[in-house]
Amino acid sequence: MESKKIESTLVAVHSLKTTLSTISEAVGVVPNKVMEEINEQGISPVAPQIWNYVDCDGNMDSEFTLEVCVPVQKKGADTDFITFKNLQEYRCETHMHKGPWSDFAQVYPKLFMELEKQGKKSTGSCREVYHTCDFEDQTKCVTEIQIEVN
């Protein structure tokens, strides 16, 4: 794992309540709608999509807030579906995961065990940055897992 400080980032965001067992319903649908809305405003993405997990306790059936974020170069007009905001500066430990998202159920516990070994404490906030998404062959996916630490 690598320690990083992520600077504040302007994003177009759609927030929803979900659980880890139902989160797959958002894949493709929500990000595509966010992209459609920013494109209609003539705004371009400037970095990979970020999924921000707020108050997620790791339990498959616990409800939490998921923010599907697209970093943008300028603020647009809020709509019924998206808002524009700055994700705050984020101090985290990161792990580059290469492979299917279905592996996350095994990856996250290992990452939290590594943090514990290092004497670091998670704030309970995690992000996933989707550098490469390949829905046809997920072995080609590259996702940066960011775990906020204090």
C-alpha positions as CSV (number, residue, x, y, z in Angstrom):
1,M,0.0,0.0,0.0
2,E,1.1,3.5,-0.7
3,S,0.4,6.7,1.4
4,K,-1.1,9.5,-0.6
5,K,-2.6,12.9,-0.1
6,I,-5.3,13.5,-2.7
7,E,-6.0,17.2,-3.4
8,S,-9.6,18.6,-3.3
9,T,-11.3,17.7,-6.6
10,L,-14.3,19.3,-8.3
11,V,-16.8,16.6,-9.3
12,A,-20.2,16.2,-10.8
13,V,-21.9,13.7,-8.4
14,H,-25.0,11.6,-8.0
15,S,-25.7,10.3,-4.5
16,L,-27.8,7.3,-3.7
17,K,-28.5,5.0,-0.8
18,T,-27.4,1.4,-1.4
19,T,-26.0,-1.7,0.2
20,L,-23.0,-3.8,-0.9
21,S,-25.4,-6.6,-1.9
22,T,-27.3,-4.2,-4.3
23,I,-24.5,-1.9,-5.4
24,S,-24.2,-3.7,-8.8
25,E,-27.5,-2.1,-9.8
26,A,-25.7,1.2,-10.1
27,V,-22.9,-0.1,-12.3
28,G,-23.1,1.4,-15.8
29,V,-26.5,3.0,-15.3
30,V,-25.6,5.8,-12.8
31,P,-22.2,6.7,-14.3
32,N,-23.7,6.8,-17.8
33,K,-26.4,9.2,-16.6
34,V,-23.9,11.4,-14.9
35,M,-21.8,11.6,-18.1
36,E,-24.9,12.3,-20.1
37,E,-25.8,15.2,-17.8
38,I,-22.4,16.8,-17.9
39,N,-22.1,16.4,-21.6
40,E,-25.4,18.2,-22.1
41,Q,-23.8,21.1,-20.2
42,G,-20.7,21.1,-22.4
43,I,-18.5,19.9,-19.5
44,S,-15.8,17.4,-20.0
45,P,-14.4,14.9,-17.5
46,V,-10.8,15.5,-16.5
47,A,-10.0,12.3,-14.6
48,P,-11.3,8.8,-14.0
49,Q,-14.6,8.2,-12.3
50,I,-14.6,8.0,-8.4
51,W,-17.0,6.0,-6.2
52,N,-17.0,7.5,-2.8
53,Y,-18.3,5.2,0.0
54,V,-19.8,7.2,2.9
55,D,-20.5,5.4,6.2
56,C,-20.0,1.9,4.7
57,D,-19.3,-0.6,7.5
58,G,-18.5,-3.6,5.2
59,N,-21.7,-5.5,6.0
60,M,-23.4,-6.7,2.8
61,D,-26.8,-5.5,4.0
62,S,-26.1,-2.2,5.8
63,E,-27.3,0.8,3.9
64,F,-24.8,3.6,3.1
65,T,-24.4,6.6,0.8
66,L,-22.6,6.0,-2.4
67,E,-21.4,9.1,-4.4
68,V,-20.7,8.4,-8.0
69,C,-18.4,11.2,-9.0
70,V,-16.9,12.4,-12.3
71,P,-14.0,14.9,-11.9
72,V,-14.7,17.9,-14.1
73,Q,-12.9,21.0,-15.3
74,K,-15.6,23.5,-14.3
75,K,-18.7,23.7,-12.2
76,G,-22.0,23.4,-14.1
77,A,-25.7,23.8,-13.1
78,D,-27.1,21.4,-10.6
79,T,-29.9,19.2,-11.9
80,D,-32.4,16.8,-10.4
81,F,-29.8,14.1,-10.9
82,I,-26.4,15.6,-10.3
83,T,-24.8,18.3,-8.2
84,F,-21.4,19.8,-8.4
85,K,-19.1,19.9,-5.3
86,N,-15.5,19.7,-4.2
87,L,-14.5,16.3,-2.7
88,Q,-12.3,17.4,0.2
89,E,-8.6,16.7,0.5
90,Y,-8.1,13.0,1.3
91,R,-5.2,11.4,3.2
92,C,-5.3,7.7,2.4
93,E,-3.5,4.4,1.8
94,T,-3.9,3.2,-1.7
95,H,-3.8,-0.1,-3.5
96,M,-3.9,-0.6,-7.3
97,H,-6.2,-3.6,-8.0
98,K,-5.8,-5.3,-11.3
99,G,-8.6,-7.6,-12.2
100,P,-12.3,-8.2,-11.6
101,W,-14.4,-6.1,-9.2
102,S,-15.8,-9.4,-7.8
103,D,-12.3,-9.8,-6.1
104,F,-13.0,-6.8,-3.8
105,A,-14.7,-9.1,-1.3
106,Q,-11.3,-10.7,-0.7
107,V,-9.2,-7.6,-1.3
108,Y,-10.7,-5.2,1.2
109,P,-10.3,-7.4,4.3
110,K,-6.6,-7.9,3.4
111,L,-6.1,-4.2,3.0
112,F,-7.7,-3.5,6.4
113,M,-5.5,-6.2,8.0
114,E,-2.4,-4.5,6.5
115,L,-3.5,-1.1,7.9
116,E,-3.9,-2.7,11.3
117,K,-0.4,-4.2,11.1
118,Q,1.0,-0.8,10.2
119,G,-0.8,0.8,13.2
120,K,-3.0,2.9,11.0
121,K,-6.7,3.5,11.6
122,S,-9.3,3.9,8.9
123,T,-11.8,6.7,9.2
124,G,-14.5,4.5,7.7
125,S,-14.3,6.3,4.3
126,C,-13.2,4.6,1.1
127,R,-13.0,5.5,-2.5
128,E,-12.5,3.6,-5.7
129,V,-11.0,5.3,-8.7
130,Y,-11.7,3.4,-12.0
131,H,-8.6,3.9,-14.1
132,T,-9.5,1.1,-16.6
133,C,-13.0,-0.4,-16.9
134,D,-13.5,-3.4,-19.2
135,F,-17.0,-4.9,-18.9
136,E,-16.2,-7.6,-21.4
137,D,-12.9,-8.8,-19.8
138,Q,-12.7,-7.6,-16.2
139,T,-9.2,-9.1,-15.9
140,K,-8.1,-5.9,-17.7
141,C,-9.7,-3.6,-15.1
142,V,-7.5,-1.3,-13.0
143,T,-9.0,0.2,-9.9
144,E,-7.3,2.3,-7.3
145,I,-8.7,1.6,-3.8
146,Q,-8.2,4.5,-1.4
147,I,-8.8,4.0,2.3
148,E,-8.9,7.2,4.3
149,V,-6.7,7.2,7.4
150,N,-6.3,9.6,10.3
